[in-house]
Amino acid sequence: VQLQASGGGLVQAGGSLRLSCAASGRSFSQYVTGWFRQAPGKEREFVATINWSGDRTSYRDSVKGRFTISRDHAKNTVYMQMNSLKPEDTAVYYCAANYGNYDVLTQRASDYNYWGQGTQVTVSS
């Protein structure tokens, strides 16, 4: 299975971006899927996650109310809508799938066993 993250770019503070994570080779619609990010010189950190049915989500505190994770089973894709972006949101964003887990919303990167290649998000002040 391969995960392809896309949608990153350069945006001014206060702007919006929508990230996409598409799976190929295997459906990941029935597994918990998450987004993580890593800024230069910092450790990778959890951003958001969603269960297989899409009715349960979890976010890190700093993005609550600004980011929304969702999934489209028909398109085998998970999205993250990012609004009111701040310079501190600048990072490489990775999507990841937790195969074998349908419903537990884990925030640990080590629980995710498939990762996309990352997409750069840069927010200018």
C-alpha positions as a LaTeX table, in Angstrom:
\begin{tabular}{lrrr}
\hline
Residue & $x$ (\AA) & $y$ (\AA) & $z$ (\AA) \\
\hline
Val1 & 0.00 & 0.00 & 0.00 \\
Gln2 & 1.17 & 3.53 & $-0.76$ \\
Leu3 & $-0.10$ & 6.77 & 0.68 \\
Gln4 & 0.24 & 9.94 & $-1.35$ \\
Ala5 & $-0.05$ & 13.26 & 0.45 \\
Ser6 & $-0.71$ & 16.43 & $-1.53$ \\
Gly7 & $-2.14$ & 19.92 & $-1.24$ \\
Gly8 & 0.66 & 21.70 & 0.56 \\
Gly9 & 1.96 & 25.06 & $-0.50$ \\
Leu10 & 2.83 & 28.60 & 0.51 \\
Val11 & 0.06 & 30.66 & 2.08 \\
Gln12 & $-0.17$ & 33.86 & 4.07 \\
Ala13 & $-1.17$ & 33.83 & 7.70 \\
Gly14 & $-4.92$ & 33.56 & 7.99 \\
Gly15 & $-5.20$ & 31.62 & 4.75 \\
Ser16 & $-6.41$ & 28.10 & 4.08 \\
Leu17 & $-5.17$ & 24.89 & 2.51 \\
Arg18 & $-6.69$ & 21.45 & 2.08 \\
Leu19 & $-4.40$ & 18.46 & 2.30 \\
Ser20 & $-5.30$ & 15.15 & 0.69 \\
Cys21 & $-4.03$ & 11.66 & 1.43 \\
Ala22 & $-4.85$ & 9.10 & $-1.24$ \\
Ala23 & $-4.19$ & 5.39 & $-0.86$ \\
Ser24 & $-3.24$ & 3.06 & $-3.67$ \\
Gly25 & $-2.68$ & $-0.65$ & $-3.74$ \\
Arg26 & $-5.04$ & $-1.26$ & $-0.84$ \\
Ser27 & $-8.06$ & 0.41 & 0.64 \\
Phe28 & $-7.49$ & 2.20 & 3.91 \\
Ser29 & $-11.08$ & 3.27 & 4.33 \\
Gln30 & $-11.59$ & 0.88 & 7.24 \\
Tyr31 & $-8.64$ & 1.97 & 9.33 \\
Val32 & $-7.75$ & 4.85 & 11.58 \\
Thr33 & $-5.87$ & 7.48 & 9.58 \\
Gly34 & $-3.98$ & 10.45 & 10.89 \\
Trp35 & $-1.97$ & 13.52 & 10.02 \\
Phe36 & 1.35 & 14.38 & 11.62 \\
Arg37 & 3.76 & 17.23 & 11.02 \\
Gln38 & 7.42 & 17.95 & 11.47 \\
Ala39 & 8.98 & 21.38 & 11.53 \\
Pro40 & 12.73 & 21.91 & 10.99 \\
Gly41 & 14.68 & 20.97 & 14.08 \\
Lys42 & 11.62 & 19.59 & 15.84 \\
Glu43 & 10.19 & 16.15 & 16.44 \\
Arg44 & 7.26 & 14.83 & 14.47 \\
Glu45 & 4.01 & 15.66 & 16.22 \\
Phe46 & 0.43 & 14.50 & 16.04 \\
Val47 & $-2.07$ & 16.81 & 14.33 \\
Ala48 & $-5.35$ & 14.97 & 13.79 \\
Thr49 & $-6.82$ & 11.52 & 13.38 \\
Ile50 & $-10.10$ & 9.97 & 12.24 \\
Asn51 & $-11.69$ & 6.58 & 12.72 \\
Trp52 & $-12.80$ & 4.24 & 9.96 \\
Ser53 & $-16.38$ & 5.49 & 9.79 \\
Gly54 & $-15.43$ & 9.15 & 9.95 \\
Asp55 & $-17.69$ & 9.94 & 12.88 \\
Arg56 & $-14.95$ & 10.27 & 15.47 \\
Thr57 & $-11.97$ & 12.61 & 15.31 \\
Ser58 & $-9.21$ & 13.88 & 17.55 \\
Tyr59 & $-6.99$ & 16.96 & 17.25 \\
Arg60 & $-4.01$ & 18.46 & 18.97 \\
Asp61 & $-5.07$ & 21.45 & 21.05 \\
Ser62 & $-3.32$ & 24.06 & 18.93 \\
Val63 & $-5.34$ & 23.22 & 15.79 \\
Lys64 & $-8.77$ & 22.63 & 17.33 \\
Gly65 & $-11.35$ & 24.84 & 15.70 \\
Arg66 & $-9.06$ & 25.57 & 12.75 \\
Phe67 & $-8.36$ & 22.16 & 11.19 \\
Thr68 & $-10.92$ & 19.57 & 10.14 \\
Ile69 & $-10.09$ & 16.00 & 9.19 \\
Ser70 & $-12.51$ & 14.01 & 7.05 \\
Arg71 & $-12.57$ & 10.97 & 4.76 \\
Asp72 & $-14.24$ & 9.95 & 1.53 \\
His73 & $-14.51$ & 6.18 & 1.29 \\
Ala74 & $-15.52$ & 6.24 & $-2.36$ \\
Lys75 & $-12.32$ & 8.10 & $-3.24$ \\
Asn76 & $-10.14$ & 6.20 & $-0.74$ \\
Thr77 & $-8.92$ & 9.57 & 0.45 \\
Val78 & $-8.53$ & 11.39 & 3.75 \\
Tyr79 & $-8.55$ & 15.18 & 3.84 \\
Met80 & $-7.51$ & 17.86 & 6.27 \\
Gln81 & $-8.97$ & 21.30 & 5.81 \\
Met82 & $-6.71$ & 23.88 & 7.43 \\
Asn83 & $-8.12$ & 27.35 & 8.06 \\
Ser84 & $-6.77$ & 30.40 & 9.86 \\
Leu85 & $-3.24$ & 29.17 & 9.28 \\
Lys86 & $-0.46$ & 30.54 & 11.45 \\
Pro87 & 3.30 & 30.71 & 10.86 \\
Glu88 & 3.74 & 28.09 & 13.57 \\
Asp89 & 1.80 & 25.63 & 11.39 \\
Thr90 & 4.74 & 25.62 & 8.96 \\
Ala91 & 5.99 & 22.04 & 8.64 \\
Val92 & 6.09 & 18.98 & 6.45 \\
Tyr93 & 2.76 & 17.23 & 6.87 \\
Tyr94 & 2.52 & 13.44 & 6.72 \\
Cys95 & $-0.49$ & 11.19 & 6.52 \\
Ala96 & $-0.38$ & 7.77 & 8.10 \\
Ala97 & $-2.62$ & 4.73 & 8.38 \\
Asn98 & $-3.02$ & 2.46 & 11.37 \\
Tyr99 & $-3.83$ & $-0.90$ & 9.82 \\
Gly100 & $-5.53$ & $-3.32$ & 12.15 \\
Asn101 & $-7.16$ & $-0.54$ & 14.12 \\
Tyr102 & $-10.66$ & 0.49 & 13.12 \\
Asp103 & $-11.70$ & 2.82 & 15.90 \\
Val104 & $-9.10$ & 3.70 & 18.53 \\
Leu105 & $-7.96$ & 7.28 & 17.95 \\
Thr106 & $-4.29$ & 6.99 & 18.79 \\
Gln107 & $-1.96$ & 10.00 & 18.73 \\
Arg108 & 1.29 & 8.01 & 18.85 \\
Ala109 & 3.24 & 8.00 & 15.62 \\
Ser110 & 4.60 & 4.54 & 16.47 \\
Asp111 & 1.07 & 3.10 & 16.23 \\
Tyr112 & 0.83 & 4.00 & 12.54 \\
Asn113 & 2.41 & 1.49 & 10.19 \\
Tyr114 & 2.00 & 3.10 & 6.77 \\
Trp115 & 3.20 & 6.60 & 5.95 \\
Gly116 & 2.97 & 8.96 & 3.02 \\
Gln117 & 5.91 & 10.95 & 1.72 \\
Gly118 & 4.93 & 14.32 & 3.20 \\
Thr119 & 3.82 & 17.63 & 1.76 \\
Gln120 & 5.31 & 21.00 & 2.69 \\
Val121 & 3.10 & 23.67 & 4.23 \\
Thr122 & 4.63 & 27.11 & 4.62 \\
Val123 & 2.73 & 29.94 & 6.28 \\
Ser124 & 4.20 & 33.40 & 5.92 \\
Ser125 & 3.56 & 36.16 & 8.43 \\
\hline
\end{tabular}
